[in-house]
Amino acid sequence: MNNYDVLILGGGIIGLSTAYQIARRSKLKVCLIEKGAGVGEGSTGASSAILRHRYSMDNMVYLARDGINCYRQWSAFTRMSKPRMQFMPHGVLWMPGEDLQWSKTEDQRLKRLGIASMVLDDQNLKEKFPAINPCVFTPNTLTGAAHQCSAGGSHLLEPDGGFTDPVAAMQDLLEACLAEGVTVKMQTRAQSIDVGAGTVSGITLVNGKTLHAGVVVNALGPWCEPLNATAGLTSPFNLTPTRIQVLYLDLPAQPEPLLPMPLPVCADLGGVYFRTQNNNQQLVAGSTLETDENEVIDNPDHFDRFPDENFKVRTLHVLHHRIPELPYRGKVHGYCGLYTINRADVHPVVGESAVKNLYVANGFSGHGFKLAPAIGSLLAQQITGTKADMDTSVPIEFLSANRAPLTTTGQKSALA
């Protein structure tokens, strides 16, 4: 009963995707364990689930493309006729501010990589998204300096981007895993990863029981490092559980007019990102600033799950600047989740570790949701030696646990 071929630690989007990808292409006996009572209790449940392609590194663009392709064809990917999750193809708008060359350069690069994109001037932007203020400046919420809007910007649109519901995606993957014969153990927590003669032999649970397996995959998100340490594995990447704040705003109910639609996913590089949800009845908003990704949490089981008042005020101020017609009424809610930020290069660490047959999928730095189908593909290809439809072709070595930190350009943040 306690012998498996593969043990997956963590039932978030990465763990579920990996378990499913292994099971759907092999006859390996796979078991996934999750400490929570259900899916969505960790980082994935608090994800904004934005699906965009643009990254600083080409291979990251390809991984995002391959992950998003699975979300766009979710029924075929999960082999479910009526999945819960729906891809919302609202597009992703990048607003780089004063840098007029950024959008043009990124547009050329994305097109070279096979990703649909276009550059919008202010007039194009207002025609396509009339609710968006095209101002090239973002209000300075730190100094409170007087702000005067300025025109003449250059904005980048990914028409094939969008967003989805992260919890619905996890529920679908859980059902898909069960259909492929994966054993799923909820409310089950690993105490240690067991190693003998330099190779993994299984795990010991907090209740003292042992699960045996020839392969272990650590996909524990903010809880990853303590478990890796029990196997004698130390990471050179400095993976830190980091508190991330998110707001969501109720919009006026019908029949009162809502904001001019459509409204894209928007990444204002000067301070805020936002998207709609619940059939345009709410806005989800968070920060694009690296300074808002520095609150390291000592214990990921215990942290403040409600946004700070200062964060609310700053975010709302920038949000109202970007959407001038946003009503100054309606409830403002909020929640906090955790990124596991790779402080060395803000990129995930994926693949076999220095301990034989111990695989890691850690340090996603806010990238995990959109990449999850591609990451599951990478690990499944490496573990089973078998390819399947909708696999990514990015080499596993790109994010290897034994690599040197990647050299990136631009912000060292979740937007990198």
N, C-alpha and C positions, 0 to 999 in steps of 0.2 A: 504493500500500500504506500510505502514511503520511498520507493525507488523510481527515479525518472531519468530521462536522457538529458533534459534541459530544464533548469529552474530559472524563471524570470522573477527578479525582485522588483516590485513596484507595479501598481495597476493604473498608472497614468497613461497618457496617450502614447508615450514611447514604449512602455512595457507591453501594453495591449497590442500595439502595431507589430512589435517584434515577435510576440507569441503567435499572433495570427499569421505573420509572414512565414515563420518557421513551419507551423502546422499545415498550412495550405500547400506546401511544396514537398513535404516529407512525411514519413511515418514515425518520426521521433515522438517519444512520449514527453509532452511538454506540460509543465505545471507553472502557473503564475500565482504568486502570493502578494497580497495587499493588506496593509495594516488597518485600513479603514473598513467601515461597514459596507461601503459601496464605492463605485468609481466617482471621481470628481472631488475628492477631499484634499488633494494636494495641489500642486502648481497648476495642473491643467484646468481644474475647475474654476480658477480665477483668471484664466487666459482671456484676452480680448479676441483671440482666434482670428487675427487679421492675416489674410493670405496675399502676400506680395512677393514679387520676384527680385526686386532690386537689392543687391548686396555689393559690397566693395570687391569681392573676389569672384571670379568667373565660376569656379566650382560650386560656390554657395548659390549662385544664380541657378545653376543646373539642378542642385538638390531641391531648391525651392520650386522650380518648374516641375520636377518629377513628383514632389509631394502634392502640389496643387493639382496636378493632372489627376491624381488619385481622388482628391476631394471633388473635382469636377465630374468624375465618373464613379461616384461613390457606390452606386448600386452594383455596377460591374465589379468594382474592387472588392466589396464586402460579400458579393454573391447573395445579396438580399434584394428581394423584389420591391419591398417598401421600407427602405431605411428611414430612420427618424431625422437624420441630418440632411439639410439642404444647403447647397452652396448658393450664396447671395452675390451675384456678379455685378456689384455696384462700381467696380473700378477702384484704383488706388491713386490718389492725387498727392504728388510731392511738391511742397512749396519751399524752395531753398533760400528765400529771402533775397538779399542784395546780389548774390552770386548769379549773374545772368548767363554764365557759361555752363554752369553745373548741369542744368536740364538738357542742354544741347549735347554735351559730352556723354551724359548717361543715356540719352535717347539713342545716340549712335552706337554705344556699346551694347545696350540691350537688343537693338535690332541685329547687331552682328552675332549675338548669342541666340537669336531666334525668338526673342520675346517681343510681343507687340507693345509698342509705346508711341507716344506722340508728345510734342511740345505745344503748349498753349500760351498765347499771350493773354493780356488782361481781357481783351474783348472776347476771345475764344472761351476763356474761363467763365466769364459772366453769361455767355450764351448757353454754355453747357451746364453750368452749375450756378444758377442765379443767386443762391443764398450765400455763396462764398465771397468774402471780401478779398480782392487780389493784392492788397497792400504788401509791399516788399519788406516792411519792418514789423517786428513783433514788439508789443509794449514791454518795457523794462519793468518787471514786477519786483526786482530787487531794489532799485533806486527810486522807483516811482516817478521817473523823469517824464515830463510832458511828451505826449505822443501826437504826431501828425501823420496821417496816412499818406503814402507815396505810391504812385502808379509806376508802370513800366517793368513789371516782373516777367519772368520766364518760368513756366511751371511744367512739370512732367506728369503725364498720365499713363498708368498701366491699365488699359481697358479690360484686360483679362483677370485682374485682381478682384478681391472682394473679401468676404468674411463668412463665418458660419457659427454654429452653436457648438462649443467644445464639449459640453456634457452629452448632447445628443450623439456626437461623434464617438465618444467613449462608450456609450450604451450600445451603439451599433457594433463597435469592435468587440465588446464583451460578448454579445450574442453571436457574432461571427466566430470568435474563438471557441465558444462552447460547441458550435455546429461542427467545427473541425476537430473536436475531441480534446481540446485543451482542458486540463484540470485547473479550476480556479478556486483558490482558498482566500476568502475574505477574513478580516479580523485576525490575520496571521502575520506575526512580525518576526523578522530575522534578528537574532542576537549576534551571530557571527557567520562568516564564510569559512568553511573548513577546508584545510589544505593538507595534503600528505604527499611526501616525496616530490615536492615542487609543483604539484598539480591539484586542481580543485577536486574535492570529493563530495561536496554538498554544503548544507547549511545547518546550523543549530538555531532553533527558535527560542523565543524568550521563555517559553514554558518548558524548555529543556529537551523537547523532542528533536530528532534529527531527520532531515530529508536528504536522501542521497541522490547525487546526479553527477554525470561526467562533465557537464557544462553548466556554468552559472553566469547569468547576465545581470549586472547591477544597473537597474534603471530607476533608482530611488530618488532622483531629483535632489532636493535640498538635504536629504538624509543619506546621500551616497558616501561621503567621505569616511564617517565612522565605521561603516561596514567594510569598505575597502581596507581600512587600517587593520581590521581583525584578520585579514588575509596576508598582512605584512606588506601591503601595497601603499606606497606613498606617491602622491601626485606632485609633479613640478609646476602644476598650472594654477594652484591657489584657487580652488573652487569654493565660493562663499555663498551661503544662503542669504539672500538680499531681499528686504521688504520693498514691495512695489505697490504704489497707491493708484486706485482707479475710482473714478466717479461715474455715476449714471444719473441722468436727469429725465424726469417725466416731462413730456411735451404736452401742450394743451390738447384735450380730447376733442374729437369731432362733436358738433359740426363747426366749431371754431377752426378757421384755416390753420393748417400746420405750416411749417417752413416750406418755401419753394423747393420742390423736388424735381429731379433726383438730387440726392446728397451722396457724394462718394465717401469712401474711407479717405481721410485726409491726414497727411503727415506734415505738419507745419514744423520745419526743422528748428524754428526759433523757440519752440516751447511746448506744443500740444499736438496730440493725435486724437482723432475722434471718428466714430462711425455710428450709424443708427442701429437699433435693434427693436424687436417686437413690432414688426410692421410699421416702422417709422414712428412709434409711440414714445421711444426713448432715445437718448444719446448716451454712448459710452465714451469717456474721455480720460486720457492719461497724459503723462509727460514724455517728451522726446529728449529731455536734457540728461546728460550724463550725471549731473549733480544730484538728480533724483534717483540714482541707482547706487548709492553709496552706503545705505543703512544696513550693515551686516548684522545678521541675527545669530546669536549664540545657539539657541535651541529652536529649531523649526517647528517643534510641537507647541511652542508658546511664544506668541508675538502679538502685537496690537493689530487687530484685523479691521480697524476703522481708520479712515484717512485723517490726517492732521488738519486742523482748521486752517492753518496757513497754506497748506497744499490746496485745499478747496478754494480759498479766495484767489490764489494765484492762477489756478487752472481755469476757474470760471471767468476771470478777467480776460485772459488770453482767448478763451473760447468765444466770449461775446464779441471780441474784436474781430475774430475770423468769421463769425456768423452774426452780423449786426442785427438781424431780425429775430434772433433767439429771445424768447420772452423772459422777462425777469420775474418769473413766477413758476410755480410747479415745484414739486419735491426734488431735493438733491440728495441722492443716496450715495453710498460708497462702500468699498471693500478693499482689502489688501491681500495680496498673494505673495508668493516667493519666486524669484528667479534664482537659479544657481549660476552665478556669474563666474566665468573663467577670467580671472583678473589678468592672466598673461596675454590673452589675445581675443577675448569675448567670442570664441568659437567652441563648438562641442568637441568632446573627446570621445571617440567611438572606435571600438574594435577590441581585439585580444590584448590584455594587459601583460605586464611582465610575469604574472603568475599564469602558468599554462591553463588554458580552458576557462579562465576568468575573463569575461568580456565586460566592458564598461560602455555605458551610453550616458555620459554625465556632462555637466557644465554647459547647458544649452543657452544660457545667457538671454533668455527671452525668445529664442528662435524655435523652440521645440515643437510647438503645435504644427506649424506649417510644414516642417521638415519630417514629421513623424513617419509618414508612409515610406519616404525615401530612406530614413535611418533604419527602419525595420527591414527594408530590402537589403541594405548594406550588411547588416548583421546576419540576416538569414542566408544570404549568399555565402558569407564567410563560414558560418557554422555548418551549413548543409552541403555546400559545394554545388548547389543546384540553382539554376536561374528559373524565373517565372515571368509571366506577362506583367507589364507595368513596372518592371524593375528599373532602378536607376543604373546608369552606366558610369557614375562617378566612382573613381577608384577608392577602395576602403582606406588606402594609405593616406589620403588627403587629410583625414581627421584622426589619424592613428594616435593611440595612447602613448606611443613611443616617439612621436614627432617633436620637433622643435616648435616653439610658438610661431604661429603664422604672422607674417608681416602684412598689415592691412593699412588702408588709407581711410581718411575721414574720421568720424567720431568713434571712440572706443566705447560704444554703448550698444544697446539692443538694436539700434538702427544700422550697425556696421555692415 
